[in-house]
């Protein structure tokens, strides 16, 4: 046998050896890939939430606000206070031109003087008629006529006195005065403007009890009843927190915003100032119990919301369909699909596959959630 033919017969054997080595290498890589255990961050579902917190922002205002206006019409000649100024009872806030009303007083005085002179005249006639009737010099009808004229003159004089008093009151009404201690919160008319009787010129927030006005949508208004205890916090001071009470709930919704006005009474505290922004927190019972998970734990597959749960015994992950109730500022509320004790992958859900081996290390610690104790983190 020649050397060349011997080499030709050995080539298939060498190729088979090379191919076998290649398959062995691929099998080894595949085995190593399958044996990879991925460390994951998870949360353990705690007890289902039986209540939820409602938070609405509003502004601090006085319980009583008065829209003050002149009792007569006229042209504003002076405005003596500005917005934010504190006023006391009797302080003059604004004035209107009193000229016409002072002239009315003079006219009423002249009418009263004339009426009083008329009373004096008819009184003399009545007295003389009584004397003549006593001596039988006049008839009884003449006496009665003199008495009637006197009574009519007295009535005219009394009417003139009332007219004078009314004219004098109108002069007093040219000054707009504060009827309660408070702070001016709005000015609706200024110098030179002609205002009608009763037209609001200024708004004064009366000193005393303060409250927060919030707007509540119809889906949550049933949770707010007069007397309900709530908590109030303030943007200006994180350390300032007060206990409030719902005082009043509007009987109908606002036509534009379709929300209900709710007024919350606050305890007297000098740190609370008018106009502050406040958050009102109210705890209400949930119609169904829900659990909370971080937003990063929620995934989507084929248009469905899912989470990846961890089997502690087998240390593998499994897909589970969940029903999301609502999204909150701190996570997701799940209405169905999870129960207390379930362990859910909290991060890296895009890398998860069914039956993927995972590694849980470390002790359980408290996880940040909307309810504080809704989940525990395992790292």
C-alpha positions in Angstrom: 0.0 0.0 0.0 1.3 3.4 -0.9 1.8 6.2 1.6 -0.7 8.5 -0.2 -3.5 5.9 0.0 -2.8 5.4 3.7 -3.2 9.1 4.4 -6.4 9.2 2.4 -7.9 6.4 4.5 -7.0 8.2 7.8 -8.5 11.6 6.9 -12.2 10.7 7.8 -11.1 9.5 11.2 -9.3 12.8 11.9 -12.3 14.8 10.8 -14.5 12.8 13.0 -12.2 13.5 16.0 -12.3 17.2 15.2 -16.1 17.3 14.9 -16.5 15.3 18.2 -14.2 17.8 20.0 -16.3 20.7 18.6 -19.6 19.2 19.8 -18.1 18.5 23.2 -17.0 22.2 23.5 -20.5 23.4 22.5 -22.2 21.0 24.9 -19.9 22.3 27.7 -20.7 25.9 26.9 -24.4 25.2 26.9 -24.1 23.4 30.2 -22.2 26.2 31.7 -24.8 28.7 30.4 -27.6 26.7 31.8 -25.9 26.5 35.2 -25.7 30.3 35.5 -27.6 31.5 38.6 -28.7 35.1 38.4 -28.8 37.1 41.6 -32.1 39.1 41.9 -33.6 41.7 44.1 -37.1 40.7 45.3 -39.8 41.8 47.6 -42.0 39.7 49.8 -45.7 40.5 49.8 -46.9 41.5 53.3 -50.5 41.7 54.6 -53.1 43.0 52.2 -53.9 46.7 52.6 -57.3 47.2 54.2 -57.3 51.0 53.8 -55.9 53.6 51.5 -54.8 57.2 52.0 -56.5 60.1 50.1 -54.5 63.3 49.8 -55.8 66.6 48.5 -54.2 70.0 48.4 -55.9 73.2 49.5 -55.4 76.6 50.9 -55.8 77.9 54.4 -58.5 80.5 54.8 -60.6 82.0 57.5 -63.8 80.3 58.5 -65.6 83.6 58.1 -64.9 86.0 55.2 -67.0 89.1 54.8 -67.5 90.9 51.5 -67.9 94.5 52.6 -69.7 97.2 50.6 -71.2 100.6 51.0 -74.9 100.8 52.0 -75.4 103.6 49.6 -74.1 104.4 46.1 -71.5 106.9 45.2 -68.0 107.7 43.9 -65.1 106.3 45.9 -62.9 109.2 47.1 -60.6 107.4 49.5 -59.2 103.9 50.2 -57.4 103.7 53.5 -56.2 100.1 53.7 -54.3 97.7 51.5 -54.4 93.9 51.0 -52.8 92.1 53.9 -53.4 94.9 56.4 -55.0 94.0 59.8 -58.0 96.0 60.8 -60.1 96.3 64.0 -63.7 96.9 64.5 -64.7 100.5 63.6 -61.7 101.2 61.4 -62.6 103.3 58.3 -61.6 101.3 55.2 -62.9 103.6 52.4 -65.0 106.6 51.7 -67.4 107.8 49.0 -68.3 111.4 48.1 -70.7 112.7 50.8 -71.7 116.0 49.1 -75.1 114.9 47.8 -76.0 113.3 51.1 -75.0 116.4 53.1 -77.3 118.4 50.9 -80.1 116.0 51.6 -79.5 116.6 55.4 -79.9 120.3 54.9 -83.0 119.8 52.9 -84.5 117.5 55.5 -83.7 120.0 58.3 -85.5 122.8 56.4 -88.5 120.5 55.9 -88.5 119.7 59.6 -88.4 123.4 60.6 -91.3 124.2 58.3 -93.3 121.2 59.7 -92.6 122.4 63.3 -93.8 125.9 62.5 -96.9 124.4 61.0 -97.6 122.4 64.1 -97.3 125.6 66.2 -99.8 127.4 64.0 -102.5 124.8 64.0 -101.9 124.2 67.7 -102.9 127.9 68.3 -106.0 127.4 66.1 -107.0 124.3 68.0 -106.6 125.9 71.4 -108.7 128.9 70.4 -111.4 126.6 68.9 -111.5 124.8 72.3 -112.0 128.1 74.2 -114.7 129.3 71.8 -116.5 125.9 72.0 -116.4 126.1 75.8 -118.2 129.4 75.6 -120.6 128.1 73.0 -119.4 130.6 70.4 -118.4 127.9 67.8 -119.9 124.6 66.8 -118.4 121.2 67.6 -117.6 120.5 63.9 -115.2 123.5 63.9 -113.4 122.2 67.0 -113.1 118.8 65.4 -111.7 120.3 62.2 -109.1 122.3 64.2 -108.1 119.1 66.0 -107.8 117.2 62.8 -105.5 119.9 61.3 -103.3 119.7 64.3 -103.0 116.0 64.2 -102.1 116.2 60.5 -99.4 118.8 61.2 -97.9 116.6 63.9 -97.8 113.6 61.6 -96.0 115.7 58.9 -93.5 116.9 61.5 -92.8 113.3 62.6 -92.3 112.3 58.9 -89.9 115.2 58.5 -87.9 114.1 61.5 -87.6 110.5 60.1 -86.5 111.9 56.8 -83.8 114.0 58.5 -82.6 110.9 60.5 -82.4 108.9 57.3 -80.4 111.6 55.6 -78.0 111.8 58.5 -77.5 108.0 58.5 -76.7 108.2 54.8 -73.9 110.7 55.5 -72.5 108.2 58.1 -72.8 105.4 55.5 -70.3 107.3 53.2 -67.6 105.7 55.5 -67.1 102.0 55.0 -66.1 100.6 58.4 -64.8 97.2 59.6 -67.4 95.3 61.6 -65.0 92.7 62.9 -61.3 92.3 63.5 -59.5 90.7 60.6 -57.2 90.9 57.6 -58.0 92.5 54.3 -57.7 89.8 51.7 -59.1 91.5 48.6 -59.9 95.0 47.2 -62.6 95.2 44.5 -62.9 98.9 44.1 -60.5 101.8 44.1 -60.5 105.6 44.2 -62.6 107.2 41.4 -64.8 104.2 40.8 -68.6 104.6 41.2 -70.1 101.8 43.1 -73.7 100.8 43.8 -75.3 100.0 47.2 -74.1 96.6 48.4 -71.4 96.2 45.7 -68.5 94.3 47.3 -65.6 96.7 47.8 -63.3 94.8 50.2 -63.0 91.3 51.6 -62.0 90.8 55.2 -61.0 87.5 56.7 -62.3 87.5 60.3 -59.8 86.6 63.0 -60.4 83.3 64.7 -60.8 79.7 63.5 -59.0 78.8 60.3 -59.9 76.0 57.8 -58.6 74.4 54.7 -60.7 74.3 51.5 -60.2 71.3 49.2 -61.9 70.1 46.1 -62.8 66.4 46.1 -63.9 64.4 43.0 -67.2 62.5 43.1 -65.4 59.1 43.2 -64.1 59.9 46.7 -66.6 62.3 48.1 -68.5 59.5 50.0 -65.4 59.1 52.2 -65.7 62.7 53.5 -68.5 63.2 56.1 -68.8 66.1 58.6 -66.9 65.2 61.7 -64.4 62.9 60.0 -60.9 63.1 61.5 -58.1 64.0 59.0 -54.5 65.1 59.1 -53.1 68.4 57.8 -49.6 69.0 56.7 -48.1 72.2 55.2 -45.7 72.8 52.4 -44.0 75.7 54.3 -43.0 73.6 57.3 -42.5 69.8 57.1 -42.5 69.6 60.9 -45.9 71.2 61.2 -48.7 68.6 61.3 -52.2 69.2 62.8 -55.2 67.1 63.3 -58.3 68.5 61.6 -61.9 67.6 61.3 -64.3 67.8 58.3 -66.7 70.7 59.0 -68.7 71.0 55.9 -69.3 69.1 52.6 -70.9 70.9 49.7 -74.3 69.5 48.7 -73.6 69.8 45.0 -70.6 69.7 42.6 -69.1 72.7 41.0 -70.5 73.1 37.5 -67.1 73.6 35.9 -64.7 71.3 37.8 -67.3 68.7 38.9 -65.7 68.5 42.3 -67.2 69.0 45.7 -65.9 71.7 48.1 -64.9 70.3 51.5 -64.0 72.5 54.4 -61.7 71.1 57.1 -61.5 72.9 60.5 -58.0 73.4 62.0 -57.0 73.9 65.7 -55.8 77.4 66.6 -52.1 77.5 65.9 -50.1 80.8 65.3 -47.9 79.0 62.8 -50.8 78.5 60.4 -51.2 81.6 58.2 -53.9 82.6 55.7 -53.0 81.5 52.2 -50.7 78.6 53.2 -50.9 75.5 51.0 -51.9 72.5 53.0 -52.3 68.8 52.3 -55.3 67.0 53.8 -54.8 63.3 54.3 -57.8 61.0 55.0 -57.7 57.2 55.6 -60.6 55.3 54.0 -61.5 51.6 53.9 -60.9 49.8 50.6 -63.8 48.1 48.9 -61.4 45.1 48.3 -58.1 44.3 50.0 -55.0 44.9 47.8 -51.3 44.5 48.1 -48.6 46.9 47.0 -45.5 46.1 44.8 -42.8 48.5 43.4 -43.5 49.8 39.9 -40.3 48.1 38.7 -41.8 44.7 39.6 -44.6 45.0 37.1 -44.0 43.7 33.6 -46.1 43.3 30.5 -46.4 40.3 28.2 -48.7 40.0 25.2 -50.7 43.0 26.5 -51.1 41.5 30.0 -49.8 42.7 33.3 -47.5 40.1 34.9 -45.0 39.7 37.7 -42.3 37.1 38.2 -42.6 35.1 41.4 -39.8 33.2 43.0 -40.1 29.6 44.2 -38.0 29.5 47.3 -37.6 25.7 47.3 -36.5 25.4 43.7 -35.0 28.9 43.5 -36.6 29.5 40.1 -38.9 32.2 38.8 -42.3 31.8 37.3 -44.7 34.1 35.4 -47.9 35.1 37.1 -50.8 37.2 35.8 -52.0 40.0 38.1 -54.8 42.6 38.1 -53.7 46.1 38.7 -56.1 48.3 40.7 -54.3 51.6 40.6 -50.9 53.3 40.3 -49.7 55.4 43.2 -46.8 57.7 43.8 -44.8 54.9 45.5 -45.8 51.8 43.6 -48.7 49.7 42.2 -51.7 48.4 44.0 -52.6 44.8 42.9 -56.2 43.6 43.4 -55.7 40.0 42.3 -52.9 37.5 41.6 -50.8 37.9 44.7 -51.1 36.9 48.3 -49.2 37.5 51.5 -45.9 35.6 51.5 -45.3 35.6 47.8 -41.8 36.6 46.7 -41.7 38.8 43.6 -38.8 39.9 41.5 -38.4 43.7 42.1 -35.9 44.6 39.4 -34.6 43.3 36.1 -37.9 41.7 35.0 -36.8 42.0 31.4 -34.1 39.4 32.0 -36.5 36.8 33.5 -37.6 33.6 31.8 -39.7 30.8 32.9 -37.9 28.4 35.4 -34.8 30.6 35.4 -32.5 29.8 38.3 -32.0 32.7 40.7 -30.0 33.3 43.8 -31.4 35.0 47.0 -28.8 36.2 49.4 -29.0 38.3 52.6 -31.7 38.8 55.1 -35.1 40.4 54.5 -35.3 44.1 55.1 -38.1 46.6 54.9 -38.8 47.7 51.3 -40.0 51.2 50.4 -43.7 51.0 49.5 -46.8 53.2 49.5 -48.0 51.6 52.8 -44.7 51.2 54.6 -45.3 47.5 55.6 -46.6 46.2 52.3 -43.4 44.4 51.3 -40.0 43.3 52.5 -36.9 43.4 50.3 -34.5 40.5 49.9 -31.0 41.4 48.7 
